[in-house]
Amino acid sequence: MPQNGLHGLVGLWAARASRRAVPSNLLPPFALGIVLGSMLPDVDMYPVGIATAFGAKFDIYAVHRTAAHSLLLILAVLAVGLCIPRRRPGRATALGLSLGFATHALLDIFFWFAPIDLFWPLHDVLPNVRFVDPINLWSAVHLPGWAISLRDSFEFGAFALYLLALRRVIRAVAVNDDGEAGLLRAEVILWALFLITLATSTVASTKLQQVLVFTPLLLFAMPYCWLQTWRYRREIGAWCANPAQKSVWTNWDDTLRDIPDQVRFPGSFDEVQEIVREARAAGKHVRVFGAGHSWSSLVPCKDILVSLDRLDKAEVKDPANRLVTVQAGIRLRDLGPWLREHGLALRNTGAVTAQSIAGAISTGTHGTGLGYGVMGTQLVEAKVVDGLGNLRTVTPANADELAAIRMSLGSLGIIVEATLECAKDHHVELTEIPMRFDDFVTNLNQLLKDNERVRAYWFPGSTRILVNTMNSKEKELGPGPVWPSSAVFSRSVLMGAMWRLGQCIHLLIPLMNRLQEILGYRPRRVVGHIFEAITTPMPPRHQEAEIAVPLERAADALREYARLIAEGKGVINVQSEIRFAAGDDILLSPCNGRPVCYIGGYTATYIRDDPFFKTFMNTLQAKFDGRPHWGKLGVANRATAQKCFPGFSRFETIRARFDPDGVFANEFTSELFGI
């Protein structure tokens, strides 16, 4: 009988069977959705089942087999999922839930001795339409009371089998905790209850048997299984992407796609070392992926892709000096609030918080502010698994190595732990000021002098620009939400709809841009937490190139960008972002030796090999000594990197020491470093 535990088993295998349709980085939420969805339609058994067991007059099956098993529920959850932007965990979870609900209803139709109202509530609305009647393939089967009691006793066995399967999943991905022992104890209890109810099913009264079966089942087994499914959601995702089976990896906007031989989810530094050693011995290559929030080809690898999502712990290492040690897989969206709880904050971070800390450091993620460098400048110590499988600790005593690991492109090894120098927790006053583009360029130096941080949004071709300034304030000023719900809606939903319309009909782009200016370019002032102020709601899907020009040439570079657009060298329907960063000594940094202005060239038109990006990057690089961002489109090749980055040759020397056999090379980095 397909009891709820057996539904969970079917959910596990459904998640694994459908893994190829899901990007690797979204497998955990997708698998969680399927497995929980396969069991959750029985959640209404709580009130109905317990009440029936204690004498309440309910027709338990009439109540239970309607809404929770209806196509209406499946379609509603599916619709919610489709409304969530692509590449978001919430969308993957909702799609998984709808598939899990579908497996539950299908199993119950074929293996349950009761009618399933699959078309609820149409049966009541259209009583004369036969095809919407409840489905009961077993209408001719009439079970006596003892048989029903015997059937119900199998609930415990089904749950025990599910927990056994979950324990094997955990063992398959080598979780180093007490998960197996806890699940084993629960299995023993369930098997004992199964034997007791099995032995008494033919002699006990139906009511007594219902009390014996339903009460412990609903109060213990079901919630325990749901809790453990949630607890081990990453392990279930890792099991779905079993190393022996192939899984699809894509970046966040589906512009890059690959099918590696293996996808691994290590849960400890030792496991990372073992993966590297195995790959080196087999002559294979290893690359690490995080949120996939990049456009450059740093991740794709035909051999082994590694996710560090399970390495997400953090601790305050030195409160006096505000040093925090974090594992490499922690996401910025989790790190920011955690630091806030400890009275700390990142000095600077990128606008998008889905990234992992190691990925953000390795690709040169930056925020804005001439007093603040790229994220790698906050790194004071790192633990790295090198190409030989050794765990190295890179400290300020190894200045050249630290200058390399602070923006390594994943080519020196796998960063597994980072020690960051943080700032004291504080708030900022965020202002948004619409102004003329020409006025912004003319007054740029004064704006930068008067404010800690300046960021600007501009639709190229427009005469107006939206300027953000951010300056530190005390908490006592009464902080409020930096991004109200209306702003989140306009930046994530409304903006996406307008971009998509412009993508389909290019002639509408100027009108769409003008509407977005009218809706969004309004004066605003708010005091909010620093992490909320320097980050933004996730933007809709788009393509992006970004180049860092010397600060003293920023105004001329912006005017040249405007001239390119006016001459028709691009169809732009996305706001360009203009930011600033301090100079540094990081070997591959666009800010090496100079403060810079980052100019972003964005589009959502999705023209294959859009010539706009090539024109944009080549012009600003040639005329203004621009250096490309490593995580965006138009990234440097070997010849460009040797010309643009003063520390490139020193980086190559260090890379050869850390990874002499090219274990961390893929097609892109092999060409870049001549491997």
C-alpha positions as CSV (number, residue, x, y, z in Angstrom):
1,M,0.0,0.0,0.0
2,P,1.3,3.5,-0.8
3,Q,1.3,4.9,2.7
4,N,2.9,8.3,3.4
5,G,6.3,6.8,3.9
6,L,6.1,5.0,0.6
7,H,5.0,8.3,-1.0
8,G,8.3,9.7,0.3
9,L,10.2,6.9,-1.3
10,V,8.6,7.6,-4.6
11,G,9.4,11.3,-4.2
12,L,13.1,10.5,-3.7
13,W,13.2,8.5,-6.9
14,A,11.1,11.0,-8.8
15,A,13.6,13.7,-7.8
16,R,16.5,11.6,-9.0
17,A,14.8,10.6,-12.2
18,S,14.1,14.3,-13.1
19,R,17.6,15.6,-12.2
20,R,18.7,16.1,-15.8
21,A,16.0,18.8,-16.3
22,V,17.3,20.9,-13.4
23,P,20.6,22.9,-13.1
24,S,22.9,21.4,-10.5
25,N,22.8,24.5,-8.3
26,L,19.0,24.2,-8.1
27,L,18.8,20.5,-7.4
28,P,18.6,20.8,-3.6
29,P,15.4,23.0,-3.5
30,F,13.9,21.1,-6.5
31,A,14.5,17.7,-4.8
32,L,13.2,19.1,-1.5
33,G,10.0,20.2,-3.3
34,I,9.4,16.8,-4.9
35,V,10.0,14.8,-1.7
36,L,8.0,17.0,0.6
37,G,5.3,17.4,-2.1
38,S,4.9,13.7,-2.4
39,M,4.0,13.5,1.3
40,L,2.3,16.8,2.1
41,P,-1.1,16.0,0.6
42,D,-1.6,13.9,3.7
43,V,-1.2,16.8,6.0
44,D,-5.0,17.1,6.4
45,M,-4.9,13.7,8.1
46,Y,-3.8,15.5,11.3
47,P,-7.1,17.0,12.4
48,V,-9.3,14.5,10.6
49,G,-7.5,11.4,11.6
50,I,-6.9,12.3,15.2
51,A,-10.5,13.4,15.6
52,T,-11.8,10.2,14.1
53,A,-9.6,8.1,16.3
54,F,-11.1,9.6,19.4
55,G,-14.7,9.2,18.3
56,A,-15.6,12.3,16.2
57,K,-18.1,11.6,13.5
58,F,-16.2,12.3,10.3
59,D,-16.2,10.4,7.0
60,I,-12.4,10.6,7.0
61,Y,-11.9,9.7,3.3
62,A,-14.6,12.1,2.1
63,V,-12.7,14.9,3.9
64,H,-9.2,13.8,3.0
65,R,-9.5,12.8,-0.7
66,T,-10.7,16.2,-2.1
67,A,-8.7,19.4,-2.1
68,A,-5.3,17.9,-1.0
69,H,-5.4,15.5,-4.0
70,S,-6.9,17.7,-6.6
71,L,-5.5,18.9,-9.9
72,L,-6.5,22.4,-8.7
73,L,-3.8,22.2,-6.0
74,I,-1.2,20.9,-8.4
75,L,-1.9,23.7,-11.0
76,A,-2.0,26.4,-8.3
77,V,1.4,25.5,-7.0
78,L,2.7,25.2,-10.6
79,A,1.3,28.6,-11.4
80,V,3.1,30.1,-8.3
81,G,6.3,28.6,-9.4
82,L,6.1,29.9,-12.9
83,C,5.5,33.4,-11.5
84,I,8.9,33.3,-9.7
85,P,11.8,34.5,-11.9
86,R,14.0,31.8,-13.4
87,R,17.1,30.6,-11.6
88,R,15.6,31.3,-8.2
89,P,15.4,28.5,-5.6
90,G,11.8,29.4,-4.9
91,R,10.8,28.6,-8.4
92,A,12.7,25.2,-8.3
93,T,11.0,24.4,-5.0
94,A,7.5,25.2,-6.3
95,L,8.0,23.2,-9.5
96,G,9.2,20.3,-7.4
97,L,6.2,20.6,-5.1
98,S,3.8,20.4,-8.0
99,L,5.5,17.3,-9.3
100,G,5.5,15.7,-5.9
101,F,1.8,16.4,-5.5
102,A,1.2,14.8,-8.9
103,T,3.1,11.6,-7.9
104,H,1.0,11.4,-4.7
105,A,-2.3,11.7,-6.5
106,L,-1.3,9.2,-9.1
107,L,-0.2,6.6,-6.6
108,D,-3.4,7.0,-4.6
109,I,-5.6,6.5,-7.7
110,F,-3.9,3.2,-8.5
111,F,-3.3,1.7,-5.0
112,W,-5.8,3.1,-2.6
113,F,-9.1,1.6,-1.8
114,A,-11.1,4.8,-1.6
115,P,-12.3,7.4,-4.2
116,I,-10.0,10.2,-5.2
117,D,-11.7,13.5,-6.1
118,L,-9.0,14.5,-8.6
119,F,-11.2,17.2,-10.1
120,W,-12.4,18.8,-6.9
121,P,-14.4,21.0,-6.7
122,L,-15.8,20.4,-10.2
123,H,-17.7,17.3,-9.0
124,D,-19.9,19.6,-6.8
125,V,-20.1,22.4,-9.3
126,L,-20.9,20.1,-12.3
127,P,-22.8,17.1,-10.8
128,N,-24.1,15.9,-14.1
129,V,-20.7,15.7,-15.8
130,R,-19.4,12.2,-15.4
131,F,-15.7,12.7,-16.1
132,V,-15.3,14.9,-13.0
133,D,-16.6,12.2,-10.7
134,P,-14.2,10.9,-7.9
135,I,-12.0,8.2,-9.3
136,N,-12.1,4.8,-7.5
137,L,-10.5,1.9,-9.4
138,W,-11.3,-0.4,-6.4
139,S,-15.0,0.3,-6.0
140,A,-15.8,-3.4,-6.1
141,V,-13.4,-4.2,-3.2
142,H,-15.0,-4.1,0.3
143,L,-12.6,-4.6,3.1
144,P,-13.7,-5.9,6.6
145,G,-12.6,-4.0,9.7
146,W,-9.7,-6.2,10.5
147,A,-8.3,-5.8,7.0
148,I,-8.4,-2.0,7.3
149,S,-6.6,-2.3,10.6
150,L,-4.0,-4.6,9.0
151,R,-3.6,-2.1,6.2
152,D,-3.2,0.8,8.5
153,S,-0.5,-1.0,10.5
154,F,1.7,-0.9,7.3
155,E,2.0,2.9,7.8
156,F,4.8,2.3,10.3
157,G,6.7,-0.1,8.0
158,A,6.4,2.4,5.1
159,F,7.8,5.2,7.2
160,A,10.7,3.0,8.4
161,L,11.5,2.1,4.8
162,Y,11.6,5.8,4.0
163,L,13.9,6.6,6.9
164,L,16.1,3.7,5.8
165,A,16.3,5.2,2.3
166,L,17.1,8.6,3.7
167,R,19.9,7.2,5.9
168,R,21.4,5.6,2.8
169,V,21.2,8.9,1.0
170,I,23.1,10.5,3.8
171,R,25.7,7.8,3.8
172,A,26.1,8.1,0.0
173,V,27.2,11.8,0.4
174,A,29.2,11.2,3.5
175,V,27.6,13.5,6.0
176,N,29.8,13.8,9.1
177,D,27.3,14.1,11.9
178,D,24.9,12.0,13.9
179,G,22.3,11.9,11.3
180,E,22.6,8.2,10.6
181,A,22.4,7.3,14.3
182,G,19.3,9.4,14.9
183,L,17.5,8.0,11.8
184,L,18.4,4.4,12.8
185,R,16.8,4.9,16.3
186,A,13.7,6.2,14.6
187,E,13.6,3.2,12.3
188,V,13.8,0.8,15.2
189,I,10.9,2.5,16.9
190,L,8.8,2.4,13.7
191,W,9.5,-1.3,13.0
192,A,8.6,-2.1,16.7
193,L,5.3,-0.3,16.3
194,F,4.7,-2.0,13.0
195,L,5.2,-5.5,14.6
196,I,2.9,-4.6,17.5
197,T,0.1,-3.3,15.3
198,L,0.6,-6.2,12.9
199,A,0.3,-8.7,15.8
200,T,-2.8,-7.1,17.2
201,S,-4.6,-6.2,14.0
202,T,-6.8,-9.3,13.9
203,V,-7.8,-9.4,17.5
204,A,-8.1,-5.7,18.5
205,S,-11.2,-3.7,18.0
206,T,-11.2,-1.3,15.1
207,K,-11.4,1.7,17.4
208,L,-8.5,0.5,19.6
209,Q,-6.5,-0.2,16.5
210,Q,-7.2,3.2,15.1
211,V,-6.0,4.8,18.3
212,L,-2.8,2.6,18.3
213,V,-2.1,3.4,14.6
214,F,-3.2,6.9,13.9
215,T,-2.2,8.7,17.1
216,P,1.5,7.8,17.1
217,L,1.6,8.0,13.3
218,L,0.3,11.5,13.0
219,L,1.9,12.9,16.1
220,F,5.4,11.3,15.5
221,A,6.1,9.7,12.2
222,M,4.8,12.2,9.7
223,P,6.3,15.4,11.3
224,Y,9.6,13.6,12.0
225,C,9.9,12.5,8.3
226,W,9.1,16.0,7.1
227,L,11.6,17.5,9.5
228,Q,14.4,15.1,8.4
229,T,13.6,15.8,4.8
230,W,14.1,19.5,5.4
231,R,17.2,19.0,7.4
232,Y,18.9,16.9,4.8
233,R,17.7,18.8,1.7
234,R,21.2,19.4,0.5
235,E,22.2,15.8,0.9
236,I,19.1,14.8,-1.1
237,G,20.1,17.2,-3.8
238,A,23.7,15.8,-3.8
239,W,22.3,12.2,-4.0
240,C,20.1,13.2,-7.0
241,A,23.3,14.5,-8.7
242,N,25.0,11.2,-8.0
243,P,28.7,11.2,-9.2
244,A,27.8,8.2,-11.3
245,Q,25.2,10.1,-13.2
246,K,25.3,13.2,-15.3
247,S,23.6,16.4,-14.4
248,V,23.2,19.7,-16.2
249,W,24.9,22.9,-15.0
250,T,23.8,26.3,-16.2
251,N,24.6,29.8,-15.1
252,W,21.9,32.1,-13.7
253,D,20.5,33.2,-17.0
254,D,21.0,30.1,-19.1
255,T,23.7,31.6,-21.3
256,L,26.2,29.0,-20.3
257,R,25.4,25.3,-20.0
258,D,27.5,22.1,-19.5
259,I,27.0,18.4,-18.6
260,P,29.9,17.4,-16.4
261,D,30.7,13.7,-15.7
262,Q,30.4,14.3,-11.9
263,V,28.8,16.9,-9.6
264,R,30.1,16.7,-6.0
265,F,28.9,18.3,-2.8
266,P,31.6,17.9,-0.2
267,G,30.8,18.5,3.4
268,S,34.3,18.8,4.8
269,F,37.8,20.0,3.9
270,D,38.9,16.4,3.8
271,E,36.3,15.6,1.2
272,V,37.5,18.5,-0.9
273,Q,41.1,17.2,-0.7
274,E,40.0,13.7,-1.6
275,I,38.1,15.0,-4.7
276,V,41.2,16.9,-5.9
277,R,43.5,13.9,-5.3
278,E,41.2,11.5,-7.1
279,A,40.9,13.9,-10.1
280,R,44.6,14.4,-10.3
281,A,45.3,10.7,-10.2
282,A,42.7,10.1,-13.0
283,G,44.0,13.0,-15.1
284,K,40.7,14.9,-14.7
285,H,39.9,18.6,-14.1
286,V,37.9,20.2,-11.3
287,R,36.0,23.5,-11.2
288,V,33.8,25.0,-8.5
289,F,30.4,26.5,-9.0
290,G,28.4,28.7,-6.7
291,A,25.3,30.7,-7.6
292,G,26.3,30.7,-11.2
293,H,25.9,34.5,-11.2
294,S,28.5,35.1,-13.9
295,W,28.6,35.5,-17.7
296,S,32.2,34.5,-18.3
297,S,33.2,30.8,-18.9
298,L,35.0,30.3,-15.6
299,V,32.9,27.3,-14.5
300,P,32.1,24.9,-17.4
301,C,34.1,21.7,-17.1
302,K,33.5,18.3,-18.7
303,D,34.9,16.3,-15.7
304,I,34.1,17.3,-12.2
305,L,32.0,20.3,-10.8
306,V,32.1,20.9,-7.1
307,S,29.6,22.8,-5.0
308,L,30.7,24.2,-1.6
309,D,27.1,24.8,-0.5
310,R,27.5,22.5,2.5
311,L,30.5,24.4,3.7
312,D,28.6,27.4,5.1
313,K,29.7,27.8,8.7
314,A,30.9,31.1,10.2
315,E,32.5,32.3,13.4
316,V,33.9,35.4,14.9
317,K,37.6,34.7,15.1
318,D,38.9,38.0,16.7
319,P,36.2,40.4,18.0
320,A,38.7,43.1,18.9
321,N,40.0,43.3,15.3
322,R,36.7,42.4,13.7
323,L,38.0,39.3,12.0
324,V,35.5,36.7,11.0
325,T,36.2,33.2,9.6
326,V,33.7,31.8,7.2
327,Q,33.5,28.7,5.1
328,A,33.6,29.2,1.4
329,G,30.1,28.2,0.5
330,I,28.2,30.7,2.7
331,R,26.0,33.0,0.6
332,L,26.2,36.7,0.9
333,R,22.5,36.8,1.7
334,D,23.1,34.7,4.8
335,L,26.5,36.2,5.7
336,G,25.2,39.8,5.9
337,P,22.4,39.2,8.5
338,W,24.7,36.9,10.5
339,L,27.4,39.6,10.7
340,R,24.7,42.0,11.8
341,E,23.8,39.7,14.7
342,H,27.4,40.0,15.8
343,G,27.7,43.7,15.5
344,L,29.6,43.6,12.3
345,A,29.2,44.3,8.6
346,L,31.0,43.7,5.3
347,R,33.0,46.8,4.3
348,N,31.9,46.3,0.8
349,T,30.0,43.8,-1.3
350,G,28.4,43.3,-4.7
351,A,24.8,44.4,-5.4
352,V,23.5,40.8,-5.8
353,T,23.5,38.6,-2.6
354,A,23.0,35.1,-4.2
355,Q,26.7,34.7,-4.6
356,S,28.9,32.6,-2.4
357,I,31.7,34.3,-0.5
358,A,34.4,32.3,-2.4
359,G,32.9,33.0,-5.8
360,A,32.5,36.7,-5.1
361,I,36.1,37.0,-4.0
362,S,37.5,34.9,-6.8
363,T,35.9,36.8,-9.6
364,G,36.4,40.3,-8.4
365,T,33.0,41.2,-7.2
366,H,32.8,44.8,-6.0
367,G,30.5,47.3,-4.6
368,T,30.9,51.1,-4.7
369,G,32.9,53.8,-2.9
370,L,36.3,55.2,-3.4
371,G,37.2,54.3,0.1
372,Y,36.5,50.7,-0.4
373,G,38.1,48.0,-2.6
374,V,36.8,44.9,-4.3
375,M,35.6,42.1,-2.0
376,G,39.0,40.4,-2.1
377,T,40.6,43.4,-0.2
378,Q,38.7,42.2,2.9
379,L,40.4,38.8,2.8
380,V,43.3,38.5,5.3
381,E,43.8,34.8,5.3
382,A,42.5,31.8,3.3
383,K,42.6,28.0,3.4
384,V,43.0,26.6,0.0
385,V,43.1,23.0,-1.4
386,D,45.8,23.2,-4.1
387,G,46.3,21.1,-7.2
388,L,48.1,18.4,-5.2
389,G,45.3,18.0,-2.8
390,N,47.1,19.7,0.0
391,L,45.4,22.2,2.4
392,R,47.4,25.4,2.3
393,T,47.0,28.4,4.6
394,V,47.7,31.7,2.8
395,T,48.5,34.6,5.2
396,P,49.8,38.1,4.9
397,A,53.3,36.6,5.5
398,N,53.0,35.3,1.9
399,A,52.2,38.7,0.4
400,D,52.4,37.6,-3.3
401,E,50.3,34.5,-2.7
402,L,47.7,36.5,-0.8
403,A,47.6,39.1,-3.7
404,A,46.9,36.2,-6.0
405,I,44.3,34.3,-4.0
406,R,42.3,37.5,-3.5
407,M,41.2,37.3,-7.1
408,S,42.2,33.8,-8.3
409,L,39.5,32.8,-10.9
410,G,39.5,29.4,-9.2
411,S,42.8,28.6,-10.8
412,L,45.1,28.4,-7.7
413,G,42.9,25.9,-5.9
414,I,39.6,25.5,-4.1
415,I,39.2,28.1,-1.3
416,V,37.5,26.3,1.5
417,E,37.7,29.0,4.3
418,A,38.2,32.7,4.4
419,T,39.1,35.1,7.2
420,L,37.6,38.5,6.5
421,E,38.4,41.9,8.1
422,C,34.9,43.4,8.7
423,A,33.6,46.8,9.7
424,K,31.6,47.8,12.7
425,D,27.9,47.4,12.2
426,H,26.4,50.7,11.1
427,H,23.6,52.4,9.1
428,V,23.8,54.7,6.2
429,E,21.7,57.5,4.7
430,L,20.7,56.5,1.2
431,T,19.5,59.1,-1.2
432,E,18.3,58.8,-4.7
433,I,18.6,62.0,-6.8
434,P,17.5,62.2,-10.5
435,M,19.6,64.6,-12.5
436,R,20.7,65.4,-16.0
437,F,23.3,63.1,-17.4
438,D,25.5,66.0,-18.4
439,D,25.3,67.5,-14.9
440,F,26.3,64.2,-13.4
441,V,29.4,63.9,-15.6
442,T,30.4,67.5,-15.0
443,N,30.0,67.3,-11.2
444,L,31.3,63.8,-10.8
445,N,34.4,64.7,-8.9
446,Q,32.5,66.8,-6.4
447,L,29.9,64.1,-5.9
448,L,32.7,61.6,-5.1
449,K,34.4,64.1,-2.8
450,D,31.2,64.8,-0.8
451,N,30.0,61.2,-0.4
452,E,31.4,58.0,0.9
453,R,29.7,56.0,-1.8
454,V,28.2,56.9,-5.2
455,R,26.3,54.7,-7.5
456,A,24.3,55.7,-10.6
457,Y,21.8,54.0,-12.9
458,W,21.4,55.2,-16.5
459,F,19.5,54.2,-19.6
460,P,22.1,54.9,-22.3
461,G,20.6,57.4,-24.6
462,S,18.6,59.1,-21.9
463,T,19.3,62.7,-20.8
464,R,18.5,61.7,-17.1
465,I,20.4,59.6,-14.6
466,L,19.5,58.3,-11.1
467,V,22.3,58.9,-8.6
468,N,22.5,57.1,-5.3
469,T,24.7,58.4,-2.5
470,M,25.4,56.6,0.7
471,N,26.9,58.1,3.9
472,S,27.3,56.6,7.4
473,K,24.7,57.4,10.1
474,E,24.1,56.4,13.7
475,K,21.5,53.8,14.5
476,E,19.6,56.3,16.7
477,L,18.3,58.1,13.6
478,G,15.6,55.4,13.2
479,P,16.4,53.1,10.3
480,G,13.7,52.0,8.0
481,P,13.5,49.5,5.2
482,V,15.8,50.5,2.3
483,W,13.8,48.7,-0.3
484,P,10.1,48.8,0.3
485,S,7.9,46.2,-1.2
486,S,6.9,48.5,-4.0
487,A,10.5,48.9,-5.0
488,V,11.1,45.2,-5.0
489,F,8.1,44.7,-7.2
490,S,9.2,47.4,-9.6
491,R,12.8,46.3,-9.8
492,S,12.1,42.6,-10.1
493,V,8.7,42.2,-11.7
494,L,7.6,45.3,-13.6
495,M,11.1,46.0,-14.8
496,G,11.4,42.4,-16.1
497,A,8.1,42.7,-18.0
498,M,9.3,45.9,-19.7
499,W,12.7,44.4,-20.6
500,R,11.0,41.4,-22.1
501,L,8.7,43.6,-24.2
502,G,11.6,45.6,-25.4
503,Q,13.4,42.4,-26.2
504,C,10.5,41.3,-28.4
505,I,9.9,44.7,-30.1
506,H,13.0,46.9,-30.3
507,L,11.1,49.9,-31.4
508,L,9.4,50.0,-28.0
509,I,12.7,50.2,-26.1
510,P,12.8,54.1,-25.8
511,L,9.2,54.1,-24.6
512,M,9.8,51.4,-22.0
513,N,12.9,53.1,-20.8
514,R,11.0,56.4,-20.4
515,L,8.2,54.7,-18.5
516,Q,10.8,53.1,-16.1
517,E,12.3,56.6,-15.6
518,I,8.9,58.1,-14.8
519,L,8.1,55.2,-12.3
520,G,11.5,54.9,-10.7
521,Y,13.5,58.1,-11.0
522,R,12.1,60.0,-8.0
523,P,13.9,61.7,-5.1
524,R,14.1,59.5,-2.1
525,R,15.9,59.5,1.3
526,V,16.0,56.7,3.8
527,V,18.3,55.6,6.6
528,G,18.9,51.9,6.6
529,H,21.4,49.1,7.4
530,I,24.6,49.2,5.4
531,F,24.1,45.7,4.0
532,E,20.6,46.5,2.8
533,A,21.8,49.8,1.3
534,I,24.7,48.6,-0.8
535,T,22.8,45.5,-2.1
536,T,19.7,45.6,-4.3
537,P,16.7,43.4,-5.2
538,M,17.6,40.7,-7.7
539,P,17.3,42.1,-11.2
540,P,15.5,40.3,-14.0
541,R,17.4,38.2,-16.5
542,H,19.9,40.2,-18.6
543,Q,23.4,40.2,-20.1
544,E,26.2,42.3,-18.8
545,A,29.7,43.5,-19.6
546,E,31.7,45.7,-17.2
547,I,34.9,47.6,-17.6
548,A,37.0,49.5,-15.1
549,V,38.5,52.8,-16.3
550,P,41.0,55.0,-14.4
551,L,39.1,57.4,-12.2
552,E,40.6,60.5,-13.8
553,R,39.3,59.4,-17.2
554,A,35.8,58.4,-16.0
555,A,34.0,61.5,-17.3
556,D,35.4,61.2,-20.8
557,A,34.7,57.4,-20.8
558,L,31.0,58.0,-19.9
559,R,30.7,60.6,-22.7
560,E,32.2,58.1,-25.1
561,Y,29.8,55.5,-24.0
562,A,26.9,57.9,-24.7
563,R,28.4,58.7,-28.1
564,L,28.5,54.9,-29.0
565,I,24.8,54.6,-28.1
566,A,23.9,57.7,-30.1
567,E,25.6,56.3,-33.1
568,G,23.5,53.1,-32.9
569,K,26.2,50.8,-31.7
570,G,23.8,48.9,-29.4
571,V,20.2,48.3,-28.6
572,I,19.9,49.0,-24.9
573,N,16.9,48.2,-22.8
574,V,18.6,47.7,-19.4
575,Q,19.9,50.4,-17.0
576,S,23.7,50.7,-17.0
577,E,25.2,50.8,-13.5
578,I,28.1,53.1,-12.7
579,R,30.2,52.4,-9.6
580,F,33.6,53.3,-8.1
581,A,36.3,51.4,-6.2
582,A,39.6,52.1,-4.5
583,G,42.9,51.0,-6.0
584,D,44.6,47.8,-4.7
585,D,47.6,45.5,-5.2
586,I,45.7,42.4,-6.2
587,L,47.5,40.8,-9.1
588,L,44.5,40.2,-11.4
589,S,42.4,43.1,-10.2
590,P,41.0,45.7,-12.6
591,C,41.8,48.2,-9.7
592,N,45.5,47.2,-9.5
593,G,47.4,50.4,-8.8
594,R,44.6,52.8,-9.4
595,P,41.1,53.9,-8.2
596,V,38.5,53.2,-10.9
597,C,35.1,53.9,-12.3
598,Y,33.2,50.7,-13.2
599,I,30.9,51.2,-16.2
600,G,28.4,48.4,-16.9
601,G,27.1,47.8,-20.4
602,Y,23.8,45.9,-20.0
603,T,21.2,44.5,-22.4
604,A,18.2,42.1,-22.2
605,T,17.8,41.8,-26.0
606,Y,19.7,38.5,-26.1
607,I,21.1,38.8,-29.6
608,R,23.6,36.0,-30.1
609,D,27.1,37.5,-30.2
610,D,25.6,40.9,-29.8
611,P,28.1,43.3,-31.4
612,F,27.3,45.9,-28.8
613,F,29.4,44.2,-26.2
614,K,32.5,43.9,-28.4
615,T,32.2,47.6,-29.4
616,F,31.6,48.7,-25.9
617,M,34.6,46.8,-24.4
618,N,37.1,47.3,-27.2
619,T,36.4,51.1,-27.4
620,L,36.7,51.8,-23.6
621,Q,39.7,49.5,-23.3
622,A,41.6,51.0,-26.2
623,K,40.8,54.7,-25.6
624,F,40.7,54.8,-21.8
625,D,43.0,52.0,-20.6
626,G,40.0,50.0,-19.4
627,R,40.2,46.6,-17.7
628,P,37.4,44.0,-18.0
629,H,35.6,42.4,-15.1
630,W,36.4,38.7,-14.8
631,G,32.8,37.6,-14.2
632,K,31.1,39.4,-17.1
633,L,30.9,39.3,-20.8
634,G,33.9,40.6,-22.8
635,V,36.3,39.0,-20.4
636,A,40.0,39.2,-21.2
637,N,41.9,36.6,-23.3
638,R,45.6,35.9,-22.8
639,A,46.8,38.7,-25.0
640,T,44.5,41.2,-23.4
641,A,45.3,40.1,-19.9
642,Q,49.0,40.3,-20.5
643,K,48.5,43.9,-21.7
644,C,46.0,45.1,-19.1
645,F,47.0,43.5,-15.8
646,P,50.5,44.4,-14.5
647,G,50.5,41.4,-12.1
648,F,49.6,38.8,-14.7
649,S,53.0,37.2,-15.1
650,R,53.5,37.0,-11.3
651,F,50.1,35.4,-11.1
652,E,51.1,32.7,-13.7
653,T,54.2,31.9,-11.6
654,I,52.1,31.4,-8.5
655,R,49.5,29.4,-10.3
656,A,52.1,27.0,-11.6
657,R,53.3,26.4,-8.0
658,F,49.7,25.8,-6.6
659,D,48.5,23.7,-9.5
660,P,51.4,22.3,-11.5
661,D,49.3,19.7,-13.3
662,G,46.5,22.0,-14.3
663,V,43.8,20.2,-12.2
664,F,41.8,23.4,-12.0
665,A,42.0,24.2,-15.7
666,N,39.0,24.4,-18.0
667,E,38.9,25.5,-21.6
668,F,38.8,29.2,-20.8
669,T,41.6,29.2,-18.1
670,S,43.8,26.9,-20.2
671,E,43.9,29.5,-23.0
672,L,44.2,32.4,-20.5
673,F,47.2,30.9,-18.7
674,G,48.8,28.9,-21.5
675,I,48.2,25.6,-19.7
